[in-house]
């Protein structure tokens, strides 16, 4: 049961970097980016369909042009984000990574500094997640 994605605790950045091969991390990043980009593309396409429907409603005088302009702005934002997602995916797909884990690539005398750096990166990522969750909670409340 603990191996099911919805039940198991999320893998920390630190554990992923220490325990996973770089090629596995790259593949997982590509899979996640591809799924997010595909979902984003579906929503963007749906937004375009909404714009086309609203255009007809505006032409019939059933809606204000501002409603159409607002949705067009929303669509443009989604489209811009979609382009950034596919650019990020292309970047990661084209990235060369060596075989082995990250710490396999680091000289022994640099291991302590690398571990401290990894700890700082993981802490900053967690801080950002908590900050985003806190801000989202503030908006809802």
N, C-alpha and C positions, 0 to 999 in steps of 0.2 A: 504494500500500500504506500510506503514512503517513497517509492520510485515514481509514482504518478505525478506529472507536472503540476497539477492543481493542488496536490496535497503536500509534497515535499517542500522544505524551506528553500528559498532561492540560493543559488551558489554564489558565494561572495567573489568579488573581483580577485582578492588575494588567493583564495583556493583555486580559482580558475587559472590564474597565472602560474601558480606553483605546480599544479597537478595536470595541466592539459598541454598537449603538444601544440606548438604554434600553428600547425596546419589545421588542427581541430578547431582552435579558436577562430582562425580565419574562416573556415567553413561555417561555423556557427554564426559568426557575424554576417556572412553573406546570406545565409538562410533567413536570419531575422530581418535584415535589410530588404531582401527580396519580398518577404511576406508583407512587411510594412508598406513598401512601395506599391505592391499590387493592391493592397487594401485602400491605400491612398488614391490610386488611379481609379478604382471603382467609385469611390466617393466623388472624385473630381468629375468623372463622366456623368454621374447622377446630377451633380450641380449644373452641368452644362444642359442636361435635359430639362431641369427646372427653369433655367434661363429661357430656353426656347418656349416652354409653356407660358411663362410669365410675359414674354414678349407678345404673345397672342392676346393675353388678357389685357395688357396695356393698350394694344392697338384697338381693342373693343371698348376701351374706356372703363374696364372693370377694376383696374389697379392703377396706382400712380407710377409715374416713371421713376420716382425715387426708390420704390420697392425693387424695380428691375436693376437700378444702379447699385443698390445695396447688395443684391444677390450676385451681380457681376463682380463686385469688389471681393466678395467672399470666394467666388469661383477663382478669381485671379490669384488670391492668396493660396488657395489649395493647389492650383497649378504650379505656382512658384515653388511651394514646398515639395511637390511631386518631382520636379526637376532636380531639386537639391538631393532628394532621396536617391534617385537613379544615378546622379553624379557620385554620391557617396558609395553606392554599390559598385559602380564601375571602378572607383578608386581602390576599394578593398579587393575586388576581384583581380585587379592588375598588380596588386602588391605581392612582392616576392617575400616569402618567409622561409627561414631555414628549418630543417628537420629538428625536432627536439623541443624541449621546454625552454622558456625564457632564461632560466638560471643556468641552463647548459651552455648558453652563449656568452656568459659573463665570467671573466677571470676571477679566480678564487679570492684575490686580494680586494676585489670590488664587491664581493657578495654582501658584506655587512651594509655598505652604503646603498646597494641595490635593494636590500630588504627594507631599509629605512625609507627609501623612496617609494617602494611599493606600498608600504603602510600608509604613507602620507597621501598617495593617490587614492587608495581605498577609502581612507577617512574623508577626503574631499568629496569623493563620489557619494558616500553615504550622507554627508552633510547636505549636499545638493538635493538628494532625494528627499530627505527630511524637510528641507526648506520648501521644496515644491509641494510636498504633502501638506505642510502647515499653511502655506499660502492658499492652496485649493480649499482647505478647511475653513479658512477665514472668509473666502468668497462665498461659500455655501451658507455660513452661519450669519 
